[in-house]
Amino acid sequence: MITLACDVVRMGMRGEPERAWAQLEQQHPARRAAVFSILISFLNYHFAGLDPLALAAAE
């Protein structure tokens, strides 16, 4: 699910948000909810001025 969340972030940053949401719509609702939770955590770190990917790599 983390890979899926990363794909969604990458697609959004490349200017392909429709493709990212289409990919999420194909997932089971429980998986979608988990990915949304991961994305919310990512945004919380981002807005706090932290790089969540660098923090994850450092652990």
Buried (B, 14 or more C-beta within 10 A) or exposed (E): EEEBBBBBBEBBEEEBEEBBEEBBEEBEEEEBEBBEEBBEEBEEBEEEEEEBEEEEEEE
